[in-house]
Amino acid sequence: MKGSLLVFLLIFFAASDTVIADEFPPSHMCFKPEPPLFLASRRHQERYRDDVIRYERCMNAFLTEQKESIRMHDEALKQGNIELEKFRKTRK
């Protein structure tokens, strides 16, 4: 009885976290730079290059974070399936 209650609670909380996590998909906070006008000063052109570098770094950091999150979710899914299969085998 205690074990089945524990499994139920684990599934319940995992499902509720999944629902909350999927409700608001993550988004980046990176600002894409606008290219300078054709006759922009050298200073504006250099600033634009710096902004492009910052934007690329920000996007790469966001993508890396999301890939890590996917990896962690995949691992949790795998472990959950293993645990469920073990549970099913003990009930036979």
PDB file with one MODEL, atoms N, CA, C and O in Angstrom:
MODEL        1
ATOM      1  N   MET A   1       0.819  -1.187   0.000  1.00  0.00           N
ATOM      2  CA  MET A   1       0.000   0.000   0.000  1.00  0.00           C
ATOM      3  C   MET A   1       0.871   1.262   0.000  1.00  0.00           C
ATOM      4  O   MET A   1       0.634   2.209  -0.750  1.00  0.00           O
ATOM      5  N   LYS A   2       1.879   1.238   0.864  1.00  0.00           N
ATOM      6  CA  LYS A   2       2.764   2.390   0.961  1.00  0.00           C
ATOM      7  C   LYS A   2       3.511   2.627  -0.352  1.00  0.00           C
ATOM      8  O   LYS A   2       3.677   3.765  -0.790  1.00  0.00           O
ATOM      9  N   GLY A   3       3.961   1.521  -0.977  1.00  0.00           N
ATOM     10  CA  GLY A   3       4.702   1.624  -2.234  1.00  0.00           C
ATOM     11  C   GLY A   3       3.844   2.171  -3.362  1.00  0.00           C
ATOM     12  O   GLY A   3       4.304   3.002  -4.145  1.00  0.00           O
ATOM     13  N   SER A   4       2.595   1.712  -3.453  1.00  0.00           N
ATOM     14  CA  SER A   4       1.723   2.186  -4.526  1.00  0.00           C
ATOM     15  C   SER A   4       1.371   3.656  -4.320  1.00  0.00           C
ATOM     16  O   SER A   4       1.229   4.401  -5.290  1.00  0.00           O
ATOM     17  N   LEU A   5       1.229   4.078  -3.063  1.00  0.00           N
ATOM     18  CA  LEU A   5       0.963   5.490  -2.783  1.00  0.00           C
ATOM     19  C   LEU A   5       2.157   6.343  -3.205  1.00  0.00           C
ATOM     20  O   LEU A   5       1.991   7.426  -3.765  1.00  0.00           O
ATOM     21  N   LEU A   6       3.352   5.848  -2.933  1.00  0.00           N
ATOM     22  CA  LEU A   6       4.560   6.568  -3.315  1.00  0.00           C
ATOM     23  C   LEU A   6       4.657   6.697  -4.837  1.00  0.00           C
ATOM     24  O   LEU A   6       4.969   7.770  -5.353  1.00  0.00           O
ATOM     25  N   VAL A   7       4.390   5.615  -5.543  1.00  0.00           N
ATOM     26  CA  VAL A   7       4.426   5.648  -7.015  1.00  0.00           C
ATOM     27  C   VAL A   7       3.379   6.628  -7.536  1.00  0.00           C
ATOM     28  O   VAL A   7       3.655   7.407  -8.448  1.00  0.00           O
ATOM     29  N   PHE A   8       2.177   6.590  -6.958  1.00  0.00           N
ATOM     30  CA  PHE A   8       1.129   7.512  -7.379  1.00  0.00           C
ATOM     31  C   PHE A   8       1.562   8.959  -7.181  1.00  0.00           C
ATOM     32  O   PHE A   8       1.393   9.790  -8.074  1.00  0.00           O
ATOM     33  N   LEU A   9       2.119   9.260  -6.011  1.00  0.00           N
ATOM     34  CA  LEU A   9       2.550  10.625  -5.739  1.00  0.00           C
ATOM     35  C   LEU A   9       3.668  11.067  -6.678  1.00  0.00           C
ATOM     36  O   LEU A   9       3.676  12.206  -7.145  1.00  0.00           O
ATOM     37  N   LEU A  10       4.601  10.177  -6.951  1.00  0.00           N
ATOM     38  CA  LEU A  10       5.675  10.513  -7.894  1.00  0.00           C
ATOM     39  C   LEU A  10       5.122  10.815  -9.281  1.00  0.00           C
ATOM     40  O   LEU A  10       5.521  11.793  -9.912  1.00  0.00           O
ATOM     41  N   ILE A  11       4.214   9.983  -9.749  1.00  0.00           N
ATOM     42  CA  ILE A  11       3.619  10.198 -11.068  1.00  0.00           C
ATOM     43  C   ILE A  11       2.799  11.480 -11.071  1.00  0.00           C
ATOM     44  O   ILE A  11       2.847  12.248 -12.032  1.00  0.00           O
ATOM     45  N   PHE A  12       2.047  11.716  -9.999  1.00  0.00           N
ATOM     46  CA  PHE A  12       1.216  12.923  -9.909  1.00  0.00           C
ATOM     47  C   PHE A  12       2.062  14.186  -9.981  1.00  0.00           C
ATOM     48  O   PHE A  12       1.768  15.098 -10.753  1.00  0.00           O
ATOM     49  N   PHE A  13       3.113  14.231  -9.170  1.00  0.00           N
ATOM     50  CA  PHE A  13       3.948  15.438  -9.165  1.00  0.00           C
ATOM     51  C   PHE A  13       4.743  15.588 -10.455  1.00  0.00           C
ATOM     52  O   PHE A  13       4.956  16.708 -10.918  1.00  0.00           O
ATOM     53  N   ALA A  14       5.178  14.495 -11.034  1.00  0.00           N
ATOM     54  CA  ALA A  14       5.894  14.569 -12.313  1.00  0.00           C
ATOM     55  C   ALA A  14       4.958  15.090 -13.390  1.00  0.00           C
ATOM     56  O   ALA A  14       5.351  15.921 -14.210  1.00  0.00           O
ATOM     57  N   ALA A  15       3.727  14.609 -13.393  1.00  0.00           N
ATOM     58  CA  ALA A  15       2.753  15.052 -14.404  1.00  0.00           C
ATOM     59  C   ALA A  15       2.411  16.520 -14.210  1.00  0.00           C
ATOM     60  O   ALA A  15       2.286  17.254 -15.190  1.00  0.00           O
ATOM     61  N   SER A  16       2.257  16.966 -12.966  1.00  0.00           N
ATOM     62  CA  SER A  16       1.908  18.367 -12.737  1.00  0.00           C
ATOM     63  C   SER A  16       3.059  19.280 -13.136  1.00  0.00           C
ATOM     64  O   SER A  16       2.823  20.362 -13.674  1.00  0.00           O
ATOM     65  N   ASP A  17       4.295  18.869 -12.884  1.00  0.00           N
ATOM     66  CA  ASP A  17       5.443  19.670 -13.323  1.00  0.00           C
ATOM     67  C   ASP A  17       5.505  19.737 -14.834  1.00  0.00           C
ATOM     68  O   ASP A  17       5.828  20.785 -15.393  1.00  0.00           O
ATOM     69  N   THR A  18       5.202  18.645 -15.502  1.00  0.00           N
ATOM     70  CA  THR A  18       5.211  18.614 -16.960  1.00  0.00           C
ATOM     71  C   THR A  18       4.175  19.564 -17.521  1.00  0.00           C
ATOM     72  O   THR A  18       4.447  20.290 -18.477  1.00  0.00           O
ATOM     73  N   VAL A  19       2.999  19.566 -16.940  1.00  0.00           N
ATOM     74  CA  VAL A  19       1.940  20.457 -17.410  1.00  0.00           C
ATOM     75  C   VAL A  19       2.360  21.907 -17.238  1.00  0.00           C
ATOM     76  O   VAL A  19       2.162  22.722 -18.138  1.00  0.00           O
ATOM     77  N   ILE A  20       2.932  22.231 -16.099  1.00  0.00           N
ATOM     78  CA  ILE A  20       3.362  23.609 -15.856  1.00  0.00           C
ATOM     79  C   ILE A  20       4.512  23.976 -16.781  1.00  0.00           C
ATOM     80  O   ILE A  20       4.543  25.082 -17.322  1.00  0.00           O
ATOM     81  N   ALA A  21       5.450  23.066 -16.967  1.00  0.00           N
ATOM     82  CA  ALA A  21       6.616  23.346 -17.813  1.00  0.00           C
ATOM     83  C   ALA A  21       6.202  23.570 -19.258  1.00  0.00           C
ATOM     84  O   ALA A  21       6.789  24.409 -19.942  1.00  0.00           O
ATOM     85  N   ASP A  22       5.200  22.837 -19.737  1.00  0.00           N
ATOM     86  CA  ASP A  22       4.783  22.971 -21.128  1.00  0.00           C
ATOM     87  C   ASP A  22       3.846  24.145 -21.356  1.00  0.00           C
ATOM     88  O   ASP A  22       3.602  24.533 -22.498  1.00  0.00           O
ATOM     89  N   GLU A  23       3.324  24.710 -20.282  1.00  0.00           N
ATOM     90  CA  GLU A  23       2.382  25.812 -20.424  1.00  0.00           C
ATOM     91  C   GLU A  23       3.069  27.053 -20.981  1.00  0.00           C
ATOM     92  O   GLU A  23       2.493  27.772 -21.797  1.00  0.00           O
ATOM     93  N   PHE A  24       4.285  27.300 -20.546  1.00  0.00           N
ATOM     94  CA  PHE A  24       5.029  28.468 -20.995  1.00  0.00           C
ATOM     95  C   PHE A  24       6.361  28.014 -21.565  1.00  0.00           C
ATOM     96  O   PHE A  24       7.308  27.786 -20.812  1.00  0.00           O
ATOM     97  N   PRO A  25       6.452  27.879 -22.880  1.00  0.00           N
ATOM     98  CA  PRO A  25       7.726  27.423 -23.457  1.00  0.00           C
ATOM     99  C   PRO A  25       8.821  28.459 -23.217  1.00  0.00           C
ATOM    100  O   PRO A  25       8.564  29.662 -23.235  1.00  0.00           O
ATOM    101  N   PRO A  26      10.039  27.981 -22.994  1.00  0.00           N
ATOM    102  CA  PRO A  26      11.134  28.917 -22.737  1.00  0.00           C
ATOM    103  C   PRO A  26      11.439  29.771 -23.960  1.00  0.00           C
ATOM    104  O   PRO A  26      11.278  29.338 -25.101  1.00  0.00           O
ATOM    105  N   SER A  27      11.872  30.962 -23.699  1.00  0.00           N
ATOM    106  CA  SER A  27      12.298  31.833 -24.795  1.00  0.00           C
ATOM    107  C   SER A  27      13.583  32.544 -24.368  1.00  0.00           C
ATOM    108  O   SER A  27      13.861  32.700 -23.179  1.00  0.00           O
ATOM    109  N   HIS A  28      14.327  32.954 -25.328  1.00  0.00           N
ATOM    110  CA  HIS A  28      15.600  33.618 -25.029  1.00  0.00           C
ATOM    111  C   HIS A  28      15.363  35.098 -24.749  1.00  0.00           C
ATOM    112  O   HIS A  28      14.321  35.660 -25.087  1.00  0.00           O
ATOM    113  N   MET A  29      16.337  35.692 -24.136  1.00  0.00           N
ATOM    114  CA  MET A  29      16.293  37.126 -23.851  1.00  0.00           C
ATOM    115  C   MET A  29      17.408  37.833 -24.627  1.00  0.00           C
ATOM    116  O   MET A  29      17.986  38.810 -24.149  1.00  0.00           O
ATOM    117  N   CYS A  30      17.699  37.336 -25.812  1.00  0.00           N
ATOM    118  CA  CYS A  30      18.759  37.896 -26.642  1.00  0.00           C
ATOM    119  C   CYS A  30      18.154  38.945 -27.580  1.00  0.00           C
ATOM    120  O   CYS A  30      17.059  38.760 -28.113  1.00  0.00           O
ATOM    121  N   PHE A  31      18.863  40.013 -27.766  1.00  0.00           N
ATOM    122  CA  PHE A  31      18.390  41.071 -28.639  1.00  0.00           C
ATOM    123  C   PHE A  31      19.177  41.059 -29.941  1.00  0.00           C
ATOM    124  O   PHE A  31      20.391  41.263 -29.960  1.00  0.00           O
ATOM    125  N   LYS A  32      18.452  40.813 -31.032  1.00  0.00           N
ATOM    126  CA  LYS A  32      19.097  40.754 -32.344  1.00  0.00           C
ATOM    127  C   LYS A  32      19.436  42.171 -32.804  1.00  0.00           C
ATOM    128  O   LYS A  32      18.560  43.034 -32.860  1.00  0.00           O
ATOM    129  N   PRO A  33      20.692  42.405 -33.129  1.00  0.00           N
ATOM    130  CA  PRO A  33      21.084  43.760 -33.541  1.00  0.00           C
ATOM    131  C   PRO A  33      20.576  44.095 -34.942  1.00  0.00           C
ATOM    132  O   PRO A  33      20.454  43.233 -35.812  1.00  0.00           O
ATOM    133  N   GLU A  34      20.296  45.346 -35.116  1.00  0.00           N
ATOM    134  CA  GLU A  34      19.897  45.847 -36.432  1.00  0.00           C
ATOM    135  C   GLU A  34      21.143  46.345 -37.158  1.00  0.00           C
ATOM    136  O   GLU A  34      21.957  47.063 -36.577  1.00  0.00           O
ATOM    137  N   PRO A  35      21.289  45.969 -38.411  1.00  0.00           N
ATOM    138  CA  PRO A  35      22.481  46.439 -39.139  1.00  0.00           C
ATOM    139  C   PRO A  35      22.463  47.955 -39.290  1.00  0.00           C
ATOM    140  O   PRO A  35      21.402  48.564 -39.427  1.00  0.00           O
ATOM    141  N   PRO A  36      23.635  48.547 -39.263  1.00  0.00           N
ATOM    142  CA  PRO A  36      23.699  50.003 -39.418  1.00  0.00           C
ATOM    143  C   PRO A  36      23.328  50.415 -40.848  1.00  0.00           C
ATOM    144  O   PRO A  36      23.372  49.617 -41.784  1.00  0.00           O
ATOM    145  N   LEU A  37      22.972  51.655 -40.972  1.00  0.00           N
ATOM    146  CA  LEU A  37      22.655  52.180 -42.296  1.00  0.00           C
ATOM    147  C   LEU A  37      23.899  52.164 -43.180  1.00  0.00           C
ATOM    148  O   LEU A  37      25.025  52.050 -42.695  1.00  0.00           O
ATOM    149  N   PHE A  38      23.675  52.277 -44.451  1.00  0.00           N
ATOM    150  CA  PHE A  38      24.762  52.190 -45.426  1.00  0.00           C
ATOM    151  C   PHE A  38      25.870  53.205 -45.137  1.00  0.00           C
ATOM    152  O   PHE A  38      27.051  52.879 -45.252  1.00  0.00           O
ATOM    153  N   LEU A  39      25.507  54.397 -44.774  1.00  0.00           N
ATOM    154  CA  LEU A  39      26.497  55.442 -44.544  1.00  0.00           C
ATOM    155  C   LEU A  39      26.793  55.647 -43.057  1.00  0.00           C
ATOM    156  O   LEU A  39      27.160  56.748 -42.645  1.00  0.00           O
ATOM    157  N   ALA A  40      26.636  54.606 -42.260  1.00  0.00           N
ATOM    158  CA  ALA A  40      26.879  54.710 -40.817  1.00  0.00           C
ATOM    159  C   ALA A  40      28.359  54.949 -40.540  1.00  0.00           C
ATOM    160  O   ALA A  40      29.231  54.564 -41.318  1.00  0.00           O
ATOM    161  N   SER A  41      28.606  55.587 -39.426  1.00  0.00           N
ATOM    162  CA  SER A  41      29.992  55.876 -39.046  1.00  0.00           C
ATOM    163  C   SER A  41      30.716  54.581 -38.689  1.00  0.00           C
ATOM    164  O   SER A  41      30.110  53.536 -38.453  1.00  0.00           O
ATOM    165  N   ARG A  42      32.014  54.699 -38.661  1.00  0.00           N
ATOM    166  CA  ARG A  42      32.845  53.543 -38.310  1.00  0.00           C
ATOM    167  C   ARG A  42      32.497  53.044 -36.898  1.00  0.00           C
ATOM    168  O   ARG A  42      32.485  51.841 -36.640  1.00  0.00           O
ATOM    169  N   ARG A  43      32.219  53.979 -36.001  1.00  0.00           N
ATOM    170  CA  ARG A  43      31.854  53.635 -34.618  1.00  0.00           C
ATOM    171  C   ARG A  43      30.584  52.787 -34.597  1.00  0.00           C
ATOM    172  O   ARG A  43      30.514  51.795 -33.873  1.00  0.00           O
ATOM    173  N   HIS A  44      29.592  53.167 -35.379  1.00  0.00           N
ATOM    174  CA  HIS A  44      28.348  52.397 -35.432  1.00  0.00           C
ATOM    175  C   HIS A  44      28.576  51.008 -36.033  1.00  0.00           C
ATOM    176  O   HIS A  44      27.978  50.028 -35.590  1.00  0.00           O
ATOM    177  N   GLN A  45      29.420  50.933 -37.015  1.00  0.00           N
ATOM    178  CA  GLN A  45      29.720  49.637 -37.624  1.00  0.00           C
ATOM    179  C   GLN A  45      30.439  48.722 -36.627  1.00  0.00           C
ATOM    180  O   GLN A  45      30.144  47.529 -36.551  1.00  0.00           O
ATOM    181  N   GLU A  46      31.379  49.281 -35.870  1.00  0.00           N
ATOM    182  CA  GLU A  46      32.088  48.484 -34.860  1.00  0.00           C
ATOM    183  C   GLU A  46      31.135  48.045 -33.749  1.00  0.00           C
ATOM    184  O   GLU A  46      31.209  46.916 -33.263  1.00  0.00           O
ATOM    185  N   ARG A  47      30.258  48.934 -33.362  1.00  0.00           N
ATOM    186  CA  ARG A  47      29.279  48.582 -32.331  1.00  0.00           C
ATOM    187  C   ARG A  47      28.362  47.460 -32.827  1.00  0.00           C
ATOM    188  O   ARG A  47      28.016  46.549 -32.076  1.00  0.00           O
ATOM    189  N   TYR A  48      27.982  47.543 -34.087  1.00  0.00           N
ATOM    190  CA  TYR A  48      27.148  46.494 -34.661  1.00  0.00           C
ATOM    191  C   TYR A  48      27.875  45.148 -34.626  1.00  0.00           C
ATOM    192  O   TYR A  48      27.271  44.136 -34.271  1.00  0.00           O
ATOM    193  N   ARG A  49      29.141  45.119 -34.984  1.00  0.00           N
ATOM    194  CA  ARG A  49      29.915  43.871 -34.932  1.00  0.00           C
ATOM    195  C   ARG A  49      29.969  43.322 -33.501  1.00  0.00           C
ATOM    196  O   ARG A  49      29.834  42.118 -33.281  1.00  0.00           O
ATOM    197  N   ASP A  50      30.168  44.218 -32.543  1.00  0.00           N
ATOM    198  CA  ASP A  50      30.174  43.794 -31.137  1.00  0.00           C
ATOM    199  C   ASP A  50      28.803  43.252 -30.723  1.00  0.00           C
ATOM    200  O   ASP A  50      28.712  42.254 -30.008  1.00  0.00           O
ATOM    201  N   ASP A  51      27.747  43.914 -31.176  1.00  0.00           N
ATOM    202  CA  ASP A  51      26.384  43.459 -30.854  1.00  0.00           C
ATOM    203  C   ASP A  51      26.090  42.095 -31.480  1.00  0.00           C
ATOM    204  O   ASP A  51      25.401  41.269 -30.882  1.00  0.00           O
ATOM    205  N   VAL A  52      26.613  41.865 -32.681  1.00  0.00           N
ATOM    206  CA  VAL A  52      26.431  40.565 -33.340  1.00  0.00           C
ATOM    207  C   VAL A  52      27.115  39.474 -32.522  1.00  0.00           C
ATOM    208  O   VAL A  52      26.551  38.397 -32.327  1.00  0.00           O
ATOM    209  N   ILE A  53      28.310  39.744 -32.049  1.00  0.00           N
ATOM    210  CA  ILE A  53      29.043  38.772 -31.230  1.00  0.00           C
ATOM    211  C   ILE A  53      28.271  38.479 -29.944  1.00  0.00           C
ATOM    212  O   ILE A  53      28.135  37.321 -29.548  1.00  0.00           O
ATOM    213  N   ARG A  54      27.767  39.531 -29.294  1.00  0.00           N
ATOM    214  CA  ARG A  54      26.982  39.346 -28.061  1.00  0.00           C
ATOM    215  C   ARG A  54      25.717  38.528 -28.330  1.00  0.00           C
ATOM    216  O   ARG A  54      25.355  37.648 -27.549  1.00  0.00           O
ATOM    217  N   TYR A  55      25.057  38.831 -29.440  1.00  0.00           N
ATOM    218  CA  TYR A  55      23.832  38.107 -29.795  1.00  0.00           C
ATOM    219  C   TYR A  55      24.127  36.625 -30.041  1.00  0.00           C
ATOM    220  O   TYR A  55      23.403  35.756 -29.556  1.00  0.00           O
ATOM    221  N   GLU A  56      25.179  36.345 -30.784  1.00  0.00           N
ATOM    222  CA  GLU A  56      25.548  34.954 -31.054  1.00  0.00           C
ATOM    223  C   GLU A  56      25.897  34.215 -29.766  1.00  0.00           C
ATOM    224  O   GLU A  56      25.500  33.063 -29.591  1.00  0.00           O
ATOM    225  N   ARG A  57      26.624  34.852 -28.876  1.00  0.00           N
ATOM    226  CA  ARG A  57      26.964  34.232 -27.588  1.00  0.00           C
ATOM    227  C   ARG A  57      25.699  33.954 -26.764  1.00  0.00           C
ATOM    228  O   ARG A  57      25.546  32.885 -26.174  1.00  0.00           O
ATOM    229  N   CYS A  58      24.820  34.923 -26.740  1.00  0.00           N
ATOM    230  CA  CYS A  58      23.577  34.769 -25.985  1.00  0.00           C
ATOM    231  C   CYS A  58      22.745  33.624 -26.548  1.00  0.00           C
ATOM    232  O   CYS A  58      22.240  32.798 -25.788  1.00  0.00           O
ATOM    233  N   MET A  59      22.596  33.562 -27.857  1.00  0.00           N
ATOM    234  CA  MET A  59      21.808  32.499 -28.486  1.00  0.00           C
ATOM    235  C   MET A  59      22.472  31.139 -28.271  1.00  0.00           C
ATOM    236  O   MET A  59      21.786  30.154 -27.998  1.00  0.00           O
ATOM    237  N   ASN A  60      23.786  31.076 -28.391  1.00  0.00           N
ATOM    238  CA  ASN A  60      24.486  29.808 -28.145  1.00  0.00           C
ATOM    239  C   ASN A  60      24.300  29.341 -26.702  1.00  0.00           C
ATOM    240  O   ASN A  60      24.115  28.150 -26.452  1.00  0.00           O
ATOM    241  N   ALA A  61      24.347  30.274 -25.760  1.00  0.00           N
ATOM    242  CA  ALA A  61      24.132  29.923 -24.351  1.00  0.00           C
ATOM    243  C   ALA A  61      22.703  29.409 -24.142  1.00  0.00           C
ATOM    244  O   ALA A  61      22.493  28.429 -23.427  1.00  0.00           O
ATOM    245  N   PHE A  62      21.734  30.064 -24.761  1.00  0.00           N
ATOM    246  CA  PHE A  62      20.345  29.631 -24.655  1.00  0.00           C
ATOM    247  C   PHE A  62      20.167  28.232 -25.239  1.00  0.00           C
ATOM    248  O   PHE A  62      19.526  27.378 -24.627  1.00  0.00           O
ATOM    249  N   LEU A  63      20.729  28.000 -26.411  1.00  0.00           N
ATOM    250  CA  LEU A  63      20.601  26.690 -27.059  1.00  0.00           C
ATOM    251  C   LEU A  63      21.288  25.598 -26.248  1.00  0.00           C
ATOM    252  O   LEU A  63      20.767  24.489 -26.129  1.00  0.00           O
ATOM    253  N   THR A  64      22.446  25.905 -25.695  1.00  0.00           N
ATOM    254  CA  THR A  64      23.150  24.936 -24.850  1.00  0.00           C
ATOM    255  C   THR A  64      22.310  24.598 -23.624  1.00  0.00           C
ATOM    256  O   THR A  64      22.206  23.434 -23.238  1.00  0.00           O
ATOM    257  N   GLU A  65      21.717  25.611 -23.016  1.00  0.00           N
ATOM    258  CA  GLU A  65      20.858  25.399 -21.844  1.00  0.00           C
ATOM    259  C   GLU A  65      19.652  24.524 -22.197  1.00  0.00           C
ATOM    260  O   GLU A  65      19.278  23.637 -21.429  1.00  0.00           O
ATOM    261  N   GLN A  66      19.056  24.773 -23.343  1.00  0.00           N
ATOM    262  CA  GLN A  66      17.893  23.984 -23.755  1.00  0.00           C
ATOM    263  C   GLN A  66      18.279  22.542 -24.075  1.00  0.00           C
ATOM    264  O   GLN A  66      17.533  21.614 -23.763  1.00  0.00           O
ATOM    265  N   LYS A  67      19.436  22.355 -24.692  1.00  0.00           N
ATOM    266  CA  LYS A  67      19.899  20.996 -24.979  1.00  0.00           C
ATOM    267  C   LYS A  67      20.147  20.223 -23.684  1.00  0.00           C
ATOM    268  O   LYS A  67      19.835  19.035 -23.598  1.00  0.00           O
ATOM    269  N   GLU A  68      20.705  20.894 -22.682  1.00  0.00           N
ATOM    270  CA  GLU A  68      20.939  20.256 -21.390  1.00  0.00           C
ATOM    271  C   GLU A  68      19.609  19.907 -20.721  1.00  0.00           C
ATOM    272  O   GLU A  68      19.471  18.852 -20.103  1.00  0.00           O
ATOM    273  N   SER A  69      18.659  20.784 -20.848  1.00  0.00           N
ATOM    274  CA  SER A  69      17.334  20.524 -20.286  1.00  0.00           C
ATOM    275  C   SER A  69      16.698  19.313 -20.967  1.00  0.00           C
ATOM    276  O   SER A  69      16.088  18.476 -20.302  1.00  0.00           O
ATOM    277  N   ILE A  70      16.838  19.219 -22.271  1.00  0.00           N
ATOM    278  CA  ILE A  70      16.314  18.059 -23.011  1.00  0.00           C
ATOM    279  C   ILE A  70      16.992  16.788 -22.539  1.00  0.00           C
ATOM    280  O   ILE A  70      16.335  15.766 -22.341  1.00  0.00           O
ATOM    281  N   ARG A  71      18.313  16.847 -22.357  1.00  0.00           N
ATOM    282  CA  ARG A  71      19.049  15.678 -21.899  1.00  0.00           C
ATOM    283  C   ARG A  71      18.550  15.235 -20.525  1.00  0.00           C
ATOM    284  O   ARG A  71      18.367  14.042 -20.283  1.00  0.00           O
ATOM    285  N   MET A  72      18.330  16.189 -19.634  1.00  0.00           N
ATOM    286  CA  MET A  72      17.852  15.854 -18.296  1.00  0.00           C
ATOM    287  C   MET A  72      16.445  15.259 -18.343  1.00  0.00           C
ATOM    288  O   MET A  72      16.147  14.313 -17.613  1.00  0.00           O
ATOM    289  N   HIS A  73      15.580  15.808 -19.197  1.00  0.00           N
ATOM    290  CA  HIS A  73      14.228  15.265 -19.322  1.00  0.00           C
ATOM    291  C   HIS A  73      14.252  13.857 -19.923  1.00  0.00           C
ATOM    292  O   HIS A  73      13.503  12.980 -19.492  1.00  0.00           O
ATOM    293  N   ASP A  74      15.105  13.651 -20.905  1.00  0.00           N
ATOM    294  CA  ASP A  74      15.233  12.312 -21.497  1.00  0.00           C
ATOM    295  C   ASP A  74      15.691  11.297 -20.455  1.00  0.00           C
ATOM    296  O   ASP A  74      15.190  10.174 -20.412  1.00  0.00           O
ATOM    297  N   GLU A  75      16.644  11.698 -19.618  1.00  0.00           N
ATOM    298  CA  GLU A  75      17.149  10.805 -18.574  1.00  0.00           C
ATOM    299  C   GLU A  75      16.053  10.503 -17.552  1.00  0.00           C
ATOM    300  O   GLU A  75      15.908   9.362 -17.112  1.00  0.00           O
ATOM    301  N   ALA A  76      15.287  11.521 -17.176  1.00  0.00           N
ATOM    302  CA  ALA A  76      14.184  11.311 -16.227  1.00  0.00           C
ATOM    303  C   ALA A  76      13.133  10.380 -16.831  1.00  0.00           C
ATOM    304  O   ALA A  76      12.587   9.522 -16.137  1.00  0.00           O
ATOM    305  N   LEU A  77      12.855  10.547 -18.111  1.00  0.00           N
ATOM    306  CA  LEU A  77      11.894   9.674 -18.795  1.00  0.00           C
ATOM    307  C   LEU A  77      12.397   8.241 -18.813  1.00  0.00           C
ATOM    308  O   LEU A  77      11.635   7.311 -18.549  1.00  0.00           O
ATOM    309  N   LYS A  78      13.662   8.057 -19.119  1.00  0.00           N
ATOM    310  CA  LYS A  78      14.248   6.720 -19.149  1.00  0.00           C
ATOM    311  C   LYS A  78      14.186   6.068 -17.773  1.00  0.00           C
ATOM    312  O   LYS A  78      13.800   4.906 -17.649  1.00  0.00           O
ATOM    313  N   GLN A  79      14.564   6.815 -16.746  1.00  0.00           N
ATOM    314  CA  GLN A  79      14.535   6.273 -15.387  1.00  0.00           C
ATOM    315  C   GLN A  79      13.105   5.968 -14.939  1.00  0.00           C
ATOM    316  O   GLN A  79      12.865   4.976 -14.249  1.00  0.00           O
ATOM    317  N   GLY A  80      12.163   6.816 -15.329  1.00  0.00           N
ATOM    318  CA  GLY A  80      10.767   6.567 -15.005  1.00  0.00           C
ATOM    319  C   GLY A  80      10.250   5.295 -15.649  1.00  0.00           C
ATOM    320  O   GLY A  80       9.530   4.521 -15.017  1.00  0.00           O
ATOM    321  N   ASN A  81      10.612   5.077 -16.899  1.00  0.00           N
ATOM    322  CA  ASN A  81      10.206   3.850 -17.592  1.00  0.00           C
ATOM    323  C   ASN A  81      10.817   2.611 -16.946  1.00  0.00           C
ATOM    324  O   ASN A  81      10.148   1.588 -16.804  1.00  0.00           O
ATOM    325  N   ILE A  82      12.077   2.702 -16.558  1.00  0.00           N
ATOM    326  CA  ILE A  82      12.742   1.573 -15.892  1.00  0.00           C
ATOM    327  C   ILE A  82      12.030   1.254 -14.579  1.00  0.00           C
ATOM    328  O   ILE A  82      11.763   0.093 -14.268  1.00  0.00           O
ATOM    329  N   GLU A  83      11.730   2.300 -13.818  1.00  0.00           N
ATOM    330  CA  GLU A  83      11.064   2.090 -12.535  1.00  0.00           C
ATOM    331  C   GLU A  83       9.667   1.486 -12.724  1.00  0.00           C
ATOM    332  O   GLU A  83       9.263   0.596 -11.975  1.00  0.00           O
ATOM    333  N   LEU A  84       8.948   1.971 -13.718  1.00  0.00           N
ATOM    334  CA  LEU A  84       7.606   1.448 -13.980  1.00  0.00           C
ATOM    335  C   LEU A  84       7.670  -0.021 -14.402  1.00  0.00           C
ATOM    336  O   LEU A  84       6.851  -0.827 -13.960  1.00  0.00           O
ATOM    337  N   GLU A  85       8.626  -0.369 -15.244  1.00  0.00           N
ATOM    338  CA  GLU A  85       8.770  -1.763 -15.668  1.00  0.00           C
ATOM    339  C   GLU A  85       9.124  -2.663 -14.490  1.00  0.00           C
ATOM    340  O   GLU A  85       8.597  -3.770 -14.387  1.00  0.00           O
ATOM    341  N   LYS A  86      10.001  -2.214 -13.605  1.00  0.00           N
ATOM    342  CA  LYS A  86      10.335  -2.989 -12.409  1.00  0.00           C
ATOM    343  C   LYS A  86       9.090  -3.186 -11.552  1.00  0.00           C
ATOM    344  O   LYS A  86       8.851  -4.277 -11.034  1.00  0.00           O
ATOM    345  N   PHE A  87       8.308  -2.135 -11.407  1.00  0.00           N
ATOM    346  CA  PHE A  87       7.088  -2.203 -10.619  1.00  0.00           C
ATOM    347  C   PHE A  87       6.119  -3.214 -11.229  1.00  0.00           C
ATOM    348  O   PHE A  87       5.529  -4.020 -10.510  1.00  0.00           O
ATOM    349  N   ARG A  88       5.955  -3.175 -12.540  1.00  0.00           N
ATOM    350  CA  ARG A  88       5.040  -4.099 -13.212  1.00  0.00           C
ATOM    351  C   ARG A  88       5.496  -5.552 -13.050  1.00  0.00           C
ATOM    352  O   ARG A  88       4.675  -6.453 -12.877  1.00  0.00           O
ATOM    353  N   LYS A  89       6.807  -5.767 -13.108  1.00  0.00           N
ATOM    354  CA  LYS A  89       7.332  -7.132 -12.956  1.00  0.00           C
ATOM    355  C   LYS A  89       7.080  -7.669 -11.547  1.00  0.00           C
ATOM    356  O   LYS A  89       6.828  -8.861 -11.377  1.00  0.00           O
ATOM    357  N   THR A  90       7.146  -6.810 -10.548  1.00  0.00           N
ATOM    358  CA  THR A  90       6.912  -7.277  -9.172  1.00  0.00           C
ATOM    359  C   THR A  90       5.449  -7.582  -8.916  1.00  0.00           C
ATOM    360  O   THR A  90       5.137  -8.317  -7.979  1.00  0.00           O
ATOM    361  N   ARG A  91       4.553  -7.048  -9.707  1.00  0.00           N
ATOM    362  CA  ARG A  91       3.134  -7.301  -9.521  1.00  0.00           C
ATOM    363  C   ARG A  91       2.681  -8.602 -10.154  1.00  0.00           C
ATOM    364  O   ARG A  91       1.589  -9.081  -9.848  1.00  0.00           O
ATOM    365  N   LYS A  92       3.491  -9.190 -11.033  1.00  0.00           N
ATOM    366  CA  LYS A  92       3.110 -10.434 -11.738  1.00  0.00           C
ATOM    367  C   LYS A  92       3.216 -11.614 -10.843  1.00  0.00           C
ATOM    368  O   LYS A  92       2.936 -12.736 -11.266  1.00  0.00           O
TER     369      LYS A  92
ENDMDL
END
